[in-house]
Amino acid sequence: MRLYETIFIVKPDIIGEGFEELYKNVKDFLEKTNCQVLKEENWGKRKLAYEIDKYKEGQYCYVKYVANNHDAPKELERLFNLNEGILRYISVKIEDNIIEKNDKQNDKQEDIIPTTEANISEEKEQNIEIQDEDSRIKD
């Protein structure tokens, strides 16, 4: 499983129900491809850095999701290419194999022994025994 972020820019003249339908299509596509949407944001209408197809503004949308297969972002980008309402898009892989990383972190946390009074007293006893042995060796 991989973690991805996708930002896409929608034409500014697509407003209201048209925009909501396009946004819903993206979310439905991610659900169909067994992706788990973690975060979605509509950043609203913003000025573009440069003109794209004679548009000076665009509606920015952000989606963060976990994909079970590596083809999901490619298919999403194919969907964006087919849709004339999308000006630009970018998909970025944030993390690879997030389940394995979580498992490794959990294993590391299990290796850490919690400090309790029993553990502290055991350590003190071991230190005393070591000191006694050191003093015997010196004598």
N, CA, C and O of each residue as an XYZ file, in Angstrom:
556
protein
N       0.845     -1.175      0.000
C       0.000      0.000      0.000
C       0.893      1.243      0.000
O       1.901      1.318      0.703
N       0.489      2.189     -0.800
C       1.282      3.404     -0.955
C       0.418      4.630     -0.674
O      -0.786      4.645     -0.930
N       1.071      5.646     -0.144
C       0.398      6.899      0.174
C       0.664      7.904     -0.939
O       1.815      8.140     -1.307
N      -0.410      8.499     -1.478
C      -0.303      9.461     -2.583
C      -1.013     10.759     -2.241
O      -1.934     10.796     -1.424
N      -0.554     11.828     -2.895
C      -1.255     13.112     -2.883
C      -1.478     13.518     -4.328
O      -0.592     13.377     -5.171
N      -2.664     14.019     -4.604
C      -2.974     14.498     -5.944
C      -3.599     15.877     -5.831
O      -4.504     16.102     -5.027
N      -3.105     16.788     -6.644
C      -3.685     18.124     -6.744
C      -4.118     18.296     -8.190
O      -3.353     18.024     -9.115
N      -5.343     18.747     -8.377
C      -5.809     19.007     -9.732
C      -6.493     20.362     -9.790
O      -7.091     20.821     -8.816
N      -6.391     20.996    -10.960
C      -6.947     22.327    -11.171
C      -8.094     22.214    -12.168
O      -7.928     21.703    -13.275
N      -9.253     22.699    -11.755
C     -10.457     22.644    -12.575
C     -10.683     24.020    -13.204
O     -10.374     25.044    -12.595
N     -11.219     24.036    -14.414
C     -11.517     25.297    -15.093
C     -12.432     26.158    -14.221
O     -13.349     25.636    -13.587
N     -12.191     27.471    -14.183
C     -12.969     28.338    -13.303
C     -14.430     28.516    -13.730
O     -15.276     28.883    -12.915
N     -14.723     28.255    -15.004
C     -16.106     28.428    -15.450
C     -16.989     27.218    -15.131
O     -18.193     27.252    -15.383
N     -16.414     26.170    -14.588
C     -17.203     25.027    -14.118
C     -17.544     25.299    -12.659
O     -16.696     25.194    -11.773
N     -18.802     25.651    -12.430
C     -19.216     26.033    -11.077
C     -20.463     25.254    -10.674
O     -21.130     24.641    -11.508
N     -20.755     25.292     -9.411
C     -21.985     24.688     -8.901
C     -22.032     23.188     -9.064
O     -21.117     22.474     -8.653
N     -23.117     22.712     -9.676
C     -23.345     21.272     -9.812
C     -22.317     20.607    -10.717
O     -21.951     19.453    -10.490
N     -21.852     21.307    -11.726
C     -20.839     20.744    -12.621
C     -19.553     20.433    -11.870
O     -18.948     19.377    -12.055
N     -19.148     21.368    -11.019
C     -17.938     21.155    -10.222
C     -18.152     20.032     -9.214
O     -17.284     19.175     -9.042
N     -19.303     20.033     -8.548
C     -19.600     18.991     -7.563
C     -19.626     17.609     -8.214
O     -19.159     16.634     -7.626
N     -20.174     17.528     -9.429
C     -20.227     16.245    -10.148
C     -18.819     15.763    -10.508
O     -18.511     14.581    -10.359
N     -17.970     16.674    -10.978
C     -16.600     16.324    -11.328
C     -15.840     15.845    -10.084
O     -15.117     14.850    -10.133
N     -16.011     16.561     -8.980
C     -15.346     16.211     -7.723
C     -15.837     14.851     -7.218
O     -15.053     14.045     -6.716
N     -17.145     14.606     -7.357
C     -17.734     13.331     -6.946
C     -17.205     12.189     -7.814
O     -16.982     11.086     -7.315
N     -17.003     12.444     -9.102
C     -16.458     11.425    -10.003
C     -15.056     10.997     -9.573
O     -14.715      9.816     -9.636
N     -14.261     11.945     -9.143
C     -12.901     11.632     -8.682
C     -12.970     10.761     -7.429
O     -12.278      9.747     -7.337
N     -13.811     11.159     -6.459
C     -13.930     10.373     -5.226
C     -14.496      8.981     -5.506
O     -14.040      7.999     -4.920
N     -15.482      8.890     -6.393
C     -16.056      7.583     -6.749
C     -15.018      6.686     -7.410
O     -14.955      5.487     -7.140
N     -14.205      7.281     -8.280
C     -13.165      6.504     -8.942
C     -12.190      5.930     -7.920
O     -11.807      4.763     -8.009
N     -11.791      6.749     -6.952
C     -10.858      6.270     -5.927
C     -11.481      5.142     -5.105
O     -10.796      4.183     -4.749
N     -12.758      5.250     -4.805
C     -13.436      4.187     -4.061
C     -13.526      2.900     -4.886
O     -13.371      1.805     -4.346
N     -13.776      3.031     -6.193
C     -13.871      1.852     -7.062
C     -12.537      1.114     -7.176
O     -12.506     -0.106     -7.337
N     -11.451      1.855     -7.091
C     -10.128      1.234     -7.201
C      -9.578      0.833     -5.828
O      -8.377      0.608     -5.679
N     -10.451      0.746     -4.841
C     -10.095      0.316     -3.476
C      -9.052      1.213     -2.826
O      -8.176      0.735     -2.106
N      -9.146      2.500     -3.078
C      -8.274      3.471     -2.426
C      -9.003      4.046     -1.219
O     -10.214      4.267     -1.249
N      -8.249      4.279     -0.174
C      -8.818      4.873      1.027
C      -8.476      6.353      1.041
O      -7.306      6.722      1.146
N      -9.497      7.206      0.936
C      -9.285      8.650      0.932
C      -9.072      9.111      2.372
O      -9.951      8.952      3.219
N      -7.903      9.682      2.640
C      -7.565     10.145      3.978
C      -7.947     11.603      4.191
O      -8.384     11.993      5.274
N      -7.777     12.398      3.145
C      -8.029     13.823      3.271
C      -8.403     14.388      1.912
O      -7.814     14.028      0.893
N      -9.371     15.261      1.907
C      -9.745     15.935      0.662
C     -10.058     17.381      0.992
O     -10.710     17.681      1.992
N      -9.585     18.268      0.141
C      -9.783     19.687      0.376
C     -10.080     20.387     -0.943
O      -9.508     20.063     -1.984
N     -10.983     21.349     -0.871
C     -11.240     22.227     -1.993
C     -10.608     23.560     -1.638
O     -11.106     24.278     -0.771
N      -9.512     23.890     -2.306
C      -8.783     25.109     -1.982
C      -9.417     26.339     -2.612
O      -8.991     27.462     -2.343
N     -10.414     26.143     -3.435
C     -11.135     27.267     -4.028
C     -10.456     27.833     -5.269
O      -9.498     27.271     -5.802
N     -10.986     28.953     -5.700
C     -10.494     29.596     -6.917
C      -9.263     30.427     -6.584
O      -9.272     31.241     -5.660
N      -8.200     30.203     -7.358
C      -6.942     30.921     -7.157
C      -6.368     31.351     -8.502
O      -6.679     30.778     -9.546
N      -5.536     32.358     -8.446
C      -4.869     32.847     -9.638
C      -3.771     31.863    -10.032
O      -3.012     31.400     -9.180
N      -3.689     31.549    -11.311
C      -2.654     30.652    -11.835
C      -1.332     31.404    -11.980
O      -1.328     32.620    -12.170
N      -0.237     30.702    -11.894
C       1.081     31.312    -12.061
C       1.279     31.787    -13.497
O       1.983     32.765    -13.743
N       0.658     31.095    -14.432
C       0.718     31.475    -15.836
C      -0.577     31.041    -16.496
O      -1.293     30.192    -15.965
N      -0.877     31.606    -17.632
C      -2.113     31.298    -18.350
C      -2.091     29.874    -18.881
O      -1.102     29.422    -19.457
N      -3.214     29.171    -18.671
C      -3.373     27.824    -19.217
C      -4.658     27.831    -20.035
O      -5.736     28.085    -19.498
N      -4.549     27.558    -21.314
C      -5.708     27.555    -22.215
C      -6.545     28.826    -22.067
O      -7.774     28.767    -22.036
N      -5.876     29.965    -21.976
C      -6.502     31.285    -21.849
C      -7.238     31.490    -20.524
O      -8.061     32.398    -20.409
N      -6.954     30.669    -19.541
C      -7.531     30.845    -18.204
C      -6.463     31.424    -17.289
O      -5.318     30.971    -17.288
N      -6.849     32.428    -16.511
C      -5.929     33.043    -15.558
C      -6.185     32.567    -14.129
O      -5.379     32.815    -13.233
N      -7.313     31.883    -13.921
C      -7.664     31.347    -12.609
C      -8.081     29.893    -12.741
O      -8.397     29.414    -13.830
N      -8.075     29.203    -11.613
C      -8.522     27.817    -11.594
C      -8.960     27.431    -10.190
O      -8.563     28.057     -9.207
N      -9.780     26.396    -10.112
C     -10.226     25.883     -8.817
C      -9.308     24.728     -8.425
O      -9.243     23.712     -9.117
N      -8.606     24.893     -7.318
C      -7.641     23.898     -6.863
C      -8.305     22.892     -5.932
O      -9.076     23.265     -5.047
N      -8.000     21.615     -6.139
C      -8.519     20.537     -5.296
C      -7.359     19.633     -4.888
O      -6.443     19.384     -5.673
N      -7.413     19.147     -3.647
C      -6.359     18.320     -3.074
C      -6.976     17.041     -2.530
O      -8.002     17.079     -1.851
N      -6.339     15.890     -2.835
C      -6.791     14.597     -2.317
C      -5.572     13.809     -1.858
O      -4.591     13.678     -2.589
N      -5.646     13.285     -0.633
C      -4.595     12.430     -0.081
C      -5.221     11.059      0.130
O      -6.262     10.942      0.776
N      -4.587     10.016     -0.416
C      -5.199      8.693     -0.367
C      -4.156      7.590     -0.302
O      -2.993      7.779     -0.657
N      -4.610      6.431      0.162
C      -3.784      5.231      0.211
C      -4.277      4.310     -0.894
O      -5.458      3.968     -0.947
N      -3.365      3.909     -1.779
C      -3.717      3.046     -2.901
C      -3.217      1.631     -2.637
O      -2.071      1.430     -2.234
N      -4.085      0.659     -2.868
C      -3.712     -0.742     -2.688
C      -2.868     -1.261     -3.842
O      -2.061     -2.174     -3.668
N      -3.055     -0.679     -5.016
C      -2.235     -1.088     -6.154
C      -1.562      0.144     -6.759
O      -2.053      1.263     -6.614
N      -0.456     -0.070     -7.425
C       0.318      1.045     -7.961
C      -0.278      1.632     -9.246
O       0.205      2.656     -9.729
N      -1.306      1.010     -9.799
C      -1.921      1.513    -11.027
C      -2.985      2.576    -10.768
O      -3.403      3.262    -11.701
N      -3.423      2.724     -9.545
C      -4.508      3.660     -9.237
C      -4.179      5.103     -9.641
O      -5.015      5.747    -10.275
N      -2.998      5.637     -9.303
C      -2.705      7.015     -9.723
C      -2.641      7.172    -11.241
O      -3.060      8.194    -11.785
N      -2.118      6.160    -11.916
C      -2.062      6.224    -13.379
C      -3.466      6.263    -13.971
O      -3.736      7.018    -14.904
N      -4.350      5.447    -13.422
C      -5.730      5.429    -13.903
C      -6.437      6.741    -13.583
O      -7.238      7.225    -14.382
N      -6.146      7.314    -12.425
C      -6.732      8.602    -12.061
C      -6.269      9.686    -13.029
O      -7.064     10.526    -13.449
N      -4.996      9.669    -13.378
C      -4.473     10.638    -14.332
C      -5.082     10.432    -15.721
O      -5.302     11.396    -16.454
N      -5.350      9.185    -16.078
C      -6.026      8.911    -17.349
C      -7.433      9.521    -17.339
O      -7.888     10.074    -18.340
N      -8.114      9.410    -16.189
C      -9.431     10.023    -16.031
C      -9.346     11.540    -16.187
O     -10.212     12.157    -16.808
N      -8.295     12.137    -15.618
C      -8.106     13.582    -15.740
C      -7.863     13.982    -17.194
O      -8.363     15.014    -17.641
N      -7.095     13.169    -17.940
C      -6.826     13.470    -19.343
C      -8.095     13.427    -20.182
O      -8.245     14.206    -21.123
N      -9.009     12.521    -19.844
C     -10.257     12.392    -20.604
C     -11.257     13.497    -20.281
O     -12.141     13.792    -21.085
N     -11.121     14.101    -19.116
C     -12.059     15.134    -18.692
C     -11.559     16.503    -19.149
O     -10.447     16.911    -18.811
N     -12.382     17.204    -19.914
C     -11.980     18.507    -20.448
C     -12.032     19.612    -19.401
O     -11.508     20.702    -19.633
N     -12.652     19.353    -18.256
C     -12.761     20.359    -17.208
C     -11.514     20.494    -16.353
O     -11.412     21.425    -15.555
N     -10.560     19.576    -16.505
C      -9.325     19.606    -15.717
C      -8.237     20.323    -16.517
O      -7.913     19.921    -17.634
N      -7.676     21.390    -15.936
C      -6.597     22.119    -16.604
C      -5.247     21.433    -16.395
O      -4.524     21.166    -17.356
N      -4.915     21.150    -15.143
C      -3.647     20.509    -14.802
C      -3.854     19.595    -13.596
O      -4.837     19.716    -12.864
N      -2.899     18.674    -13.407
C      -2.941     17.771    -12.259
C      -1.530     17.283    -11.968
O      -0.653     17.316    -12.832
N      -1.329     16.835    -10.751
C      -0.063     16.207    -10.375
C      -0.344     15.212     -9.257
O      -1.076     15.505     -8.311
N       0.248     14.039     -9.386
C       0.150     13.008     -8.356
C       1.557     12.699     -7.856
O       2.485     12.527     -8.647
N       1.703     12.632     -6.534
C       3.010     12.406     -5.924
C       2.905     11.258     -4.936
O       1.990     11.214     -4.113
N       3.853     10.324     -5.025
C       3.916      9.228     -4.058
C       4.645      9.747     -2.832
O       5.794     10.179     -2.922
N       3.975      9.704     -1.681
C       4.550     10.206     -0.443
C       5.345      9.115      0.266
O       6.497      9.326      0.646
N       4.723      7.947      0.444
C       5.389      6.838      1.124
C       5.102      5.544      0.391
O       4.049      5.367     -0.221
N       6.077      4.639      0.473
C       5.942      3.331     -0.141
C       5.823      2.286      0.967
O       6.516      2.375      1.981
N       4.961      1.313      0.781
C       4.779      0.213      1.744
C       4.523      0.729      3.159
O       5.292      0.438      4.075
N       3.463      1.482      3.335
C       3.202      2.084      4.638
C       2.822      1.054      5.688
O       3.022      1.304      6.877
N       2.282     -0.090      5.298
C       1.929     -1.121      6.272
C       3.195     -1.717      6.878
O       3.264     -1.923      8.090
N       4.192     -1.993      6.050
C       5.445     -2.555      6.549
C       6.129     -1.597      7.511
O       6.692     -2.024      8.518
N       6.084     -0.297      7.205
C       6.710      0.690      8.084
C       5.988      0.741      9.426
O       6.629      0.840     10.472
N       4.653      0.672      9.404
C       3.896      0.681     10.651
C       4.202     -0.558     11.473
O       4.324     -0.477     12.695
N       4.328     -1.716     10.810
C       4.658     -2.951     11.517
C       6.038     -2.850     12.169
O       6.221     -3.282     13.307
N       7.005     -2.282     11.454
C       8.347     -2.131     12.006
C       8.338     -1.201     13.211
O       9.027     -1.458     14.198
N       7.553     -0.110     13.139
C       7.463      0.811     14.270
C       6.828      0.135     15.467
O       7.254      0.352     16.601
N       5.808     -0.686     15.228
C       5.166     -1.403     16.325
C       6.127     -2.392     16.966
O       6.130     -2.553     18.186
N       6.950     -3.061     16.146
C       7.928     -4.003     16.683
C       8.945     -3.273     17.558
O       9.324     -3.773     18.617
N       9.385     -2.100     17.123
C      10.351     -1.333     17.897
C       9.743     -0.910     19.232
O      10.425     -0.927     20.257
N       8.473     -0.535     19.226
C       7.821     -0.117     20.462
C       7.659     -1.286     21.420
O       7.712     -1.090     22.634
N       7.463     -2.497     20.908
C       7.336     -3.663     21.765
C       8.669     -4.026     22.403
O       8.698     -4.584     23.500
N       9.791     -3.711     21.719
C      11.108     -4.014     22.255
C      11.458     -3.115     23.441
O      12.285     -3.486     24.273
N      10.849     -1.960     23.524
C      11.130     -1.037     24.607
C      10.456     -1.548     25.868
O       9.246     -1.777     25.885
N      11.245     -1.727     26.930
C      10.711     -2.237     28.188
C      10.233     -1.048     29.009
O      11.008     -0.124     29.253
N       8.989     -1.050     29.435
C       8.503      0.074     30.231
C       9.197      0.104     31.594
O       9.448     -0.936     32.203
N       9.496      1.302     32.052
C      10.168      1.462     33.331
C       9.152      1.356     34.451
O       8.221      2.156     34.539
N       9.339      0.368     35.302
C       8.473      0.187     36.463
C       9.351      0.056     37.687
O      10.570     -0.068     37.572
N       8.746      0.082     38.850
C       9.516     -0.049     40.076
C      10.232     -1.397     40.136
O      11.357     -1.481     40.629
N       9.585     -2.451     39.639
C      10.200     -3.779     39.642
C      11.457     -3.786     38.774
O      12.478     -4.353     39.163
N      11.383     -3.152     37.586
C      12.543     -3.094     36.697
C      13.683     -2.305     37.328
O      14.848     -2.684     37.208
N      13.347     -1.212     37.998
C      14.374     -0.377     38.625
C      15.062     -1.145     39.752
O      16.286     -1.110     39.871
N      14.276     -1.839     40.579
C      14.884     -2.590     41.679
C      15.757     -3.731     41.144
O      16.797     -4.032     41.729
N      15.346     -4.371     40.035
C      16.173     -5.420     39.440
C      17.494     -4.854     38.946
O      18.545     -5.466     39.132
N      17.441     -3.683     38.317
C      18.669     -3.060     37.827
C      19.593     -2.701     38.979
O      20.807     -2.877     38.870
N      19.043     -2.199     40.086
C      19.869     -1.854     41.245
C      20.551     -3.098     41.810
O      21.732     -3.062     42.155
N      19.803     -4.200     41.904
C      20.373     -5.446     42.407
C      21.507     -5.920     41.512
O      22.548     -6.357     42.003
N      21.307     -5.835     40.186
C      22.356     -6.252     39.256
C      23.585     -5.366     39.395
O      24.712     -5.858     39.339
N      23.379     -4.051     39.578
C      24.508     -3.134     39.744
C      25.271     -3.449     41.025
O      26.501     -3.397     41.040
N      24.552     -3.776     42.107
C      25.191     -4.115     43.383
C      26.014     -5.383     43.225
O      27.138     -5.461     43.722
N      25.458     -6.387     42.528
C      26.174     -7.641     42.306
C      27.439     -7.395     41.493
O      28.481     -7.985     41.776
N      27.358     -6.542     40.501
C      28.518     -6.234     39.666
C      29.574     -5.525     40.497
O      30.762     -5.821     40.365
N      29.164     -4.598     41.348
C      30.112     -3.880     42.191
C      30.781     -4.837     43.171
O      31.983     -4.736     43.414
N      30.001     -5.778     43.742
C      30.572     -6.762     44.665
C      31.621     -7.620     43.953
O      32.686     -7.894     44.506
N      31.316     -8.037     42.737
C      32.270     -8.854     41.982
C      33.526     -8.057     41.674
O      34.632     -8.593     41.745
N      33.367     -6.774     41.328
C      34.520     -5.923     41.038
C      35.404     -5.767     42.281
O      36.631     -5.813     42.189
N      34.781     -5.587     43.420
C      35.576     -5.422     44.650
C      36.288     -6.721     45.011
O      37.404     -6.665     45.527
N      35.692     -7.889     44.764
C      36.336     -9.175     45.029
C      37.554     -9.358     44.114
O      38.599     -9.850     44.538
N      37.395     -8.959     42.874
C      38.494     -9.112     41.905
C      39.660     -8.228     42.313
O      40.811     -8.647     42.189
N      39.402     -7.022     42.795
C      40.464     -6.100     43.194
C      41.206     -6.613     44.421
O      42.407     -6.378     44.554
N      40.514     -7.309     45.319
C      41.144     -7.806     46.550
C      41.991     -8.974     46.203
O      42.622     -9.562     47.081
